[in-house]
Amino acid sequence: MSTRQRRVTLALKWHHLDNLSVEEIQERFEQEGIGSYVQSTIRDYLNDEVAEEVIEQIEKEHANVRLQIAEREERMFQRARDAEADATEDEPIVRVVPKTDAVDTDREQPMSWPEWEIVDAGDEDYPDWATERDIIIRFTDATTQVRPGEEYPLRAVDGSPRYTKEFDGLRRDQDDLKGQAMARSEQSKHLEAKGEALGVFKDRVELEGSLETDSTVAVDDETKAALREALRARYDQEDTDE
């Protein structure tokens, strides 16, 4: 390699790999004792035919950077995927029960009150809104005696039972739909970022065809499937925007 070719190769490496400007390359030549060259000469070096060695180094460096970004996005994608699977919550169980009151303990005699009975599911008086956890009652034509301190069901103005809701435990590990949706949205963003890093969004590709990248990074079948998913999401959004 001639002395000039060596300077050209160095200038190209520093420009493409280190992102140095013409002025910075000029300073680098001087700092390393190679020589002092005017900026027009350095521009000529950068316009020179790029040596194959420099091309390979540039491609390898860019591919490595893209791979590092893709690997980071893959890790973030997997975290979001795990978050979706773990997105559960304890759902409170509520049931409807008769609203009650208690006879005053200071009362000397029992209180007369319409007798009541539990209504079973399937009975004609069983309301449509009731669930198997709810306790439904009805008043009969008979009268009962409620002693001081005992509870009795209250009645509405029309004589029907009054109801209230009460906490009846927790239903564990129910799907947290909001949390799952947020995790899926995050997954989509990381897939898209991974696709950008690997260059799959450079041109619109056929989803059912081959998936190629403009780098030297190998893409396995699982990654291709994930990237196709990100592509579908992007193209669906593009179609919606149109």
C-alpha positions in Angstrom: 0.0 0.0 0.0 1.4 3.4 -1.0 1.7 6.3 1.5 -1.2 8.1 -0.2 -3.4 5.0 -0.1 -2.6 4.6 3.6 -3.7 8.2 4.2 -6.9 7.7 2.1 -7.7 4.5 4.0 -7.2 6.3 7.4 -9.3 9.2 6.3 -12.1 7.0 5.2 -12.0 4.9 8.4 -12.1 8.0 10.6 -14.8 9.6 8.6 -17.1 6.5 8.3 -16.4 4.7 11.5 -15.5 7.5 13.9 -17.8 10.1 12.3 -15.0 12.6 12.2 -15.4 15.8 10.1 -12.8 17.0 7.6 -11.4 19.4 10.2 -11.2 16.7 12.8 -9.4 14.3 10.4 -7.0 17.1 9.7 -6.2 17.4 13.4 -6.0 13.6 13.8 -3.3 13.5 11.0 -1.3 16.1 12.8 -1.7 14.5 16.3 -0.5 11.2 15.1 2.4 12.7 13.3 1.3 11.6 9.8 1.5 15.0 8.4 -0.2 18.3 7.9 -2.7 18.5 5.0 -5.1 21.2 3.8 -8.8 20.4 4.1 -9.2 20.3 0.3 -6.7 17.4 0.2 -8.6 15.5 2.9 -11.8 16.1 0.9 -10.1 14.5 -2.1 -9.2 11.5 0.1 -12.9 11.1 1.2 -14.0 11.3 -2.5 -11.5 8.7 -3.4 -12.6 5.2 -4.4 -13.4 3.4 -1.1 -11.0 0.5 -0.5 -12.6 -2.9 -0.1 -11.0 -3.2 3.3 -12.7 0.0 4.5 -16.0 -1.1 3.1 -15.8 -4.4 5.0 -14.9 -2.7 8.2 -17.7 -0.1 7.9 -20.3 -2.8 7.1 -19.1 -5.0 10.0 -19.1 -2.1 12.4 -22.6 -1.0 11.3 -23.9 -4.5 11.5 -22.5 -4.9 15.0 -24.2 -1.7 16.1 -27.5 -2.8 14.6 -27.1 -6.2 16.2 -26.5 -4.7 19.7 -29.6 -2.5 19.3 -31.7 -5.4 18.1 -30.5 -7.6 21.0 -31.4 -4.8 23.5 -34.8 -4.4 21.9 -35.3 -8.1 22.0 -34.6 -8.2 25.8 -37.0 -5.3 26.3 -39.6 -7.1 24.1 -39.3 -10.3 26.3 -39.7 -8.2 29.5 -42.9 -6.7 28.1 -44.0 -10.1 27.1 -43.5 -11.4 30.6 -45.3 -8.3 32.0 -48.3 -9.2 29.8 -48.3 -12.7 31.2 -48.0 -11.4 34.8 -50.7 -8.7 34.3 -53.2 -10.0 36.8 -55.1 -8.6 39.7 -57.3 -9.7 42.6 -60.9 -9.0 41.6 -63.2 -8.3 44.6 -66.3 -10.6 44.8 -69.5 -8.7 45.5 -72.9 -10.2 46.2 -76.4 -8.9 46.7 -77.9 -9.6 50.1 -81.1 -8.3 51.9 -80.6 -5.0 53.7 -81.2 -5.6 57.4 -81.7 -3.8 60.6 -81.8 -5.2 64.2 -84.5 -4.9 66.8 -83.6 -2.5 69.6 -82.1 -4.4 72.5 -84.0 -2.2 74.9 -87.3 -3.4 73.5 -89.1 -5.6 76.0 -91.3 -7.5 73.6 -90.5 -9.1 70.2 -91.4 -7.1 67.2 -94.0 -8.4 64.7 -92.7 -8.4 61.2 -93.8 -10.0 57.9 -92.3 -13.5 57.6 -89.7 -14.0 54.8 -88.1 -16.8 52.9 -85.2 -17.4 50.6 -86.1 -17.6 46.9 -84.2 -20.3 44.9 -82.8 -19.9 41.4 -85.4 -20.9 38.9 -88.3 -19.7 41.0 -90.7 -17.3 39.2 -89.8 -14.6 41.8 -86.1 -15.0 41.2 -84.9 -11.8 39.5 -83.0 -11.9 36.1 -80.2 -9.7 37.5 -79.4 -12.1 40.4 -76.3 -14.4 40.3 -75.8 -17.7 42.2 -73.9 -15.8 44.9 -76.8 -13.4 45.7 -79.3 -14.1 48.5 -82.8 -13.3 47.3 -85.8 -13.3 49.6 -89.5 -12.6 49.5 -92.0 -11.7 52.2 -95.0 -14.0 52.8 -98.5 -13.3 54.0 -97.6 -14.7 57.4 -96.2 -12.7 60.4 -93.2 -13.6 62.5 -91.8 -12.4 65.8 -88.3 -10.9 65.9 -86.8 -10.7 69.3 -84.7 -7.9 70.6 -81.1 -7.9 69.1 -82.1 -10.1 66.2 -81.9 -8.9 62.6 -84.7 -8.6 60.1 -84.9 -7.7 56.4 -86.1 -4.2 55.6 -88.9 -3.5 53.1 -89.2 -0.8 50.4 -92.2 1.5 50.2 -93.9 -1.0 47.9 -93.4 -3.8 50.4 -90.6 -5.5 48.4 -87.3 -6.5 50.0 -84.5 -3.9 50.1 -81.1 -5.1 49.0 -77.5 -4.0 49.5 -74.1 -5.2 48.3 -71.4 -6.8 50.4 -67.8 -7.9 49.9 -67.5 -11.6 49.7 -63.8 -12.3 49.2 -61.3 -12.0 46.3 -61.1 -13.8 43.0 -57.4 -14.3 42.6 -55.2 -13.7 39.5 -57.8 -12.3 37.2 -56.7 -10.8 33.9 -55.7 -7.2 34.2 -56.9 -6.1 30.7 -55.5 -2.6 30.9 -52.1 -3.8 32.1 -52.0 -6.5 29.3 -52.9 -3.9 26.7 -50.1 -1.6 27.8 -47.6 -4.5 27.7 -48.7 -5.5 24.2 -48.3 -1.9 23.1 -44.8 -1.9 24.5 -44.0 -5.1 22.8 -45.0 -3.7 19.5 -42.7 -0.6 20.0 -39.7 -2.8 20.8 -40.4 -5.1 17.8 -40.6 -2.0 15.5 -37.4 -0.7 17.0 -35.7 -4.1 16.4 -36.9 -4.1 12.9 -35.5 -0.6 12.3 -32.2 -1.7 13.7 -32.0 -4.7 11.4 -33.2 -2.6 8.4 -36.4 -4.5 7.7 -38.4 -1.3 7.3 -36.0 0.1 4.7 -38.3 -1.2 2.0 -41.8 -2.6 2.3 -41.5 -6.4 2.2 -44.0 -9.1 1.4 -45.0 -10.6 4.8 -45.4 -14.1 3.4 -42.2 -14.0 1.4 -38.6 -14.0 2.4 -37.5 -11.5 5.0 -34.1 -10.0 4.2 -32.0 -7.3 5.9 -29.3 -5.0 4.5 -26.8 -6.2 7.2 -24.7 -9.2 7.8 -26.7 -10.2 10.9 -28.3 -13.6 10.7 -32.0 -13.6 11.5 -33.5 -16.8 12.8 -37.1 -18.0 12.1 -38.4 -16.9 15.5 -37.0 -13.4 15.0 -38.4 -13.3 11.5 -41.9 -14.2 12.8 -41.6 -11.4 15.5 -40.5 -8.9 12.9 -43.4 -9.9 10.5 -45.7 -9.2 13.4 -44.2 -5.7 13.8 -44.5 -5.2 10.1 -48.1 -6.1 10.1 -48.8 -3.6 12.9 -47.0 -0.9 10.9 -48.7 -1.5 7.7 -52.1 -1.8 9.3 -51.4 1.6 10.9 -50.4 3.0 7.5 -53.6 1.8 5.9 -55.6 3.3 8.7 -53.9 6.7 8.3 -54.6 6.7 4.6 
